[in-house]
Amino acid sequence: MGVVDSGIDTTHEDLKPVLWINPKEIPGNGIDDDKNGYIDDIYGWNF
């Protein structure tokens, strides 16, 4: 069994103000600022 999910639109006007944002990451700099193994994980990662 599997689940297929296309993720969420982080730019959608209704979702943008309520999304959790990782405060330890600097968006778009290509660096893992919070040292958790994921680069630019501002809203988390889509596995």
SVG drawing of the C-alpha trace seen along z (x, -y; Angstrom):
<svg xmlns="http://www.w3.org/2000/svg" viewBox="-7 -35 33 37">
<polyline fill="none" stroke="black" stroke-width="0.4" points="0.0,0.0 1.2,-3.5 0.2,-7.1 0.7,-9.5 0.7,-13.2 1.7,-16.1 2.5,-18.2 1.3,-21.7 1.5,-25.0 3.6,-27.2 2.8,-30.3 -1.0,-29.9 -2.5,-33.0 -4.6,-31.1 -1.8,-28.8 1.2,-31.1 0.3,-33.0 -0.3,-29.7 2.7,-27.6 5.4,-26.7 8.7,-28.3 12.0,-26.9 13.6,-30.0 17.1,-28.4 17.3,-28.3 18.2,-31.1 16.0,-30.7 17.8,-30.1 21.4,-30.2 22.1,-26.5 23.5,-25.8 22.2,-23.6 22.1,-26.4 20.5,-24.4 22.8,-21.4 20.0,-18.8 21.1,-17.3 18.7,-19.1 19.6,-22.2 17.1,-25.1 14.4,-23.2 12.3,-26.3 8.9,-24.5 10.3,-20.9 11.0,-18.4 8.8,-16.5 9.8,-12.8"/>
</svg>
